[in-house]
Amino acid sequence: MTLLLGFGAVNTGNNLLYLLVSALLGFMAISGLLGHWNLKNIQVTLEPPDEIYAGLETLMRVRLYNPHRLLPIFLLDVYFDAQASRTGHLSLLKKGQREPVSVPVTFSARGEQQCQLLTISSSFPINFFVRRRVLELSQSVIVFPRPLLCRPLAITNQMQSAGALASQTKGMDGDISHIGNYQGTEPLKMIHWKLSARHDSLKTKELSNLQHPPVQIDLLTLPGAGLEQQLRCAAFLINDLTQRNQPVGLKMGEVTLSPALGLGHKLRLLKELAIYAQD
């Protein structure tokens, strides 16, 4: 429109058209400067989740910081460069503020992967132009093999080799190990109503935790058409057994990790699968 009016002003010599074109050009210049300033000096920090699986979309937390001293930053769209169709959006970032935004990302392969180029775009101030700022990221993440449903007979036999045993730790599925006073945080189903009726205060049941027999996964004996499917099968078994509160270990050739419980142990096993045979 501005170009058409400019040609019309040149051809007709109409002063009103010259004034109108000048105003439009000035408006475009101001809009461009505001848009450029809006994306200037934004600082970015990546906070990857604990578990990232190859081929599965993951929400990567991207923390943005506005170093400007006077004005906020508006209308930000954040995405990894190769996946512009899936973005994270932030409407307002106040001056001096750090704000997280969740950005979808998918890694195609397992192992240590470099995060892709991160693009920050904005249509501020009037959606006339969309400006972009591309940041090169040097942070790497560990991508686990994508779990593949499998239940080998050998693993099933290990799981059923012995019944669950009560441990000394507290749980929600074992026998009553102790009677305590109600603290206000216990679920109602844990209140011992009959015993509470005999006292002036509520009493709660403290249950033992059921400990299942440990399972040792031998990677190279798992079913699958090649190593990658065996790794995916092992990833599924580790997640499944951990969810069942069953100690799980891993054997990969000469490397052996003893069975244990806990999120930290699970992540260690998955990391070993992620980097296996990538030297």
N, C-alpha and C positions, 0 to 999 in steps of 0.2 A: 504493500500500500504506500509506504513512504517513497519507494522508487518511482511508482506511477505518478504520485503527486509531484515529485521532483522533476520528472520529464515534462509534466504538464506545466509546471512553473517556468521552465526554461523555454518551452515552445510558445507560451502565451505571454510571458512577461508580467503575469499577475502578481502584484506585491502581496496580496493576501495568501496566495499559495506559497510564496517564499516564506512568509512568516509561519504558516502551518507546518511546512517541511522543516524549518529550523527548530520549531518546538518538538516535533516528533524525533528529530535527530538528537536533540538535547536529552529528551526523555530516554531514548535508547542508550545514550552514553552513560547517564546516571544509573540506569538499570544494570548496565554491564559492570560498572564500578562497584555497586552494591553487591551484585552476585559474586564478583571476584573476591571482595572483602569477606563475604559470608563464609567462604571455604578456606580462607587463608589461615595458616598456622594451626589447623586442627591437629591435635596430638592423639595417637591411637595406641591402645594396648590390647593385645589378644589374651583372653582367658579361656583356653580350651577346656572342654569337659573331661571328666576322668575316663570315659569310654567313647572311643570313636571306632566305628567298624567300616571296613571297605565296602563301598557300594550302597551304604545306607545313609540317608540324609541326616545330618547332625546340626544342631543349633550351636553355633560358635558365638560365645559372648565377646563382643567388641566394645571396649570401654573408650568413649570419646571424651576429650578434655578441651574446654573452651578457654584459651589463654587471654582472650580479649579483656581489656579493662573497662570498657564502656558499655557495649551492647551485646545482646545474646546472638546466638546463631539459630537460623530457622530452616525448617523443611528439609531435613537430611534423609536421603536414601542411601543405604550402605549395602554393598554386595561384593562378592568375590568375582573377579573380572570375567571368568569363564562361565558364570552362572547368573547373568544379569536378570533372568526371569524370576529369581527368588531373592527378595531384598528384605532388609530390616529398615524400619522407618522410625525417625525421631523428629517430632514436630518442633521442639524447643530445647535449646541447650543454653542455659543461663551463663552469664559471665563468671569465670572462675569455677565452673561446675564440671564434675565428672559424672557421666551418665552412661549406663550400659545399654546396649541394643543387641538383640539376638539375631544373628544372620545365618540363614541356612547354607550349608556347604556339604558337598559330597566328594569323598576321596575314592578314586577308582582302584587303588592298589594298597596292599598292606605294607607295613614297615614304617621307617622314618620318612615322613613326607614334609616337604616345604610348603608352608601356606602360600596360596596364590596371591596375585596382585589384588589389593583391596581398592575398590572404587567408591568414592563418596560423591554423590551428585545432589544437586539442589535446583529447584525451579524458582527460588527466591529471586526478586521480590514479587513478580506478578505473573509467573509462569510464561514469560515471553520467550526466554531462552532457558535451556537446561545446561548448567555448567557442571563439569566433572573434575575431580582431582584423583589421580591414580597414585597409590602409595605402594612401594615395593617392600614386602615383608620378609624379614630374615628369620623369623621364628619357625621352628620345626615342631611337629607333633608325631606321636606314635599312633599308627592306625592298626587296629586289630583285624584279624581275619573275620570275614562275615560268617556268623554261625550258620551251620547247615544241620538240619534235623537228622539225627541218627541215634540209634540205641543199640550198640553192639552187644552181642550175647555175653561176651566176657565181662563187660562193664556191668550189665544187668545182674550177672551171677555174683559179682563183688558186692553190689548194693544189697543183695538179698542173702548174703552169706551169714549174717547175724542180725538179730533184732536190735532195735534202738535201746540204748542204755541210758539211765538217768545220770546226769553229771552234777557237779557241785555248783555250777553256775545257775543263775536265775533264768527262768524261761516262762513260756506260756502254755506248754503242752505236756509237761511231766506230772509227777505226783506232788502232793503237798509236802513241802519240806520244812515249812515254818509258818507260824501265825504272827502277824505283826499289826501295828496300829495303822489306821487309815491316815495317809498323808495328804489326801486331796487330789492326787494325780493318778491314782490307780483306776482302771476301768471298773464299772459297777459290777461286772460279772466276777471280779476277784474278791468282792466283799463276802465275808462269811456271816450270813445273816443270823443263823441260829446262835452262833457264839456271840455275835454282837448284841443279841437280845438279853444276854446274861450279864453284860457289862454296861458301863456308862458311856463307852465310846465304841466306834465302829472298828471291827477287826477285819483284816484282809488275809487272804491265802497267798502265800509265796510258793510258787511252783518251781520244780527243778526243770532244767533244760534237757531235752532228749538228745543224746549224742549218737549219731549213726555211725556204722562202721566205715573206716576210711577206704577210699577208692584211689587206685594208682592207674593213671592213663598212660598207656604206652603208645606214643604217637604213630610209630611206624607199623603198628599192627592194626590200626583203625581201618575201616572200609573206606573206599573212595578211589576214583580214577585219577591217581596221581597225588603228589604231595599237597597241592593246594586244597583239594577236597578233604584230605586227612587233617589238615590244619583247621579247616572250617568245622569239621566234625568235632575236633578237640575243643574248639571255642564254644560250641554248643554244649558239650558235656560239662565243661567248667562252669558255665553260667547255670546250667540246670542243677548240678550237684550243689553248688553254693546256695542256690535258692532253697534247696531241700535241707539246708543246714548239715551237709554231709562233708566231712574232710576230704579234700581232693588233692592229689599230687600229680606230677607229670614226669614222664621219662622220654627223653629225646636223644636217642643214640647213647652217648656216654654221659650226658647231662641228666641228673636226676634231682627233682625237687620233691621233698617229702610232703605228705598230705598235711593240710592244715585248714583252718577256717579264717574268715575275715575278708573284708574288702581289699585290704592291702595285699594279702596273699593272692586273691583272685586276680588283681591287676598285674601282679608280678608274673603269674602264669600266662596271662594273655599277652603281656609284653614279650615274653620268651617266644611265644608262637609268632608274634608279629615280625620279629627280627630273625627268625630261624632260617638258615641257609641263604642269607642275603649278603654274605661276605664276598 
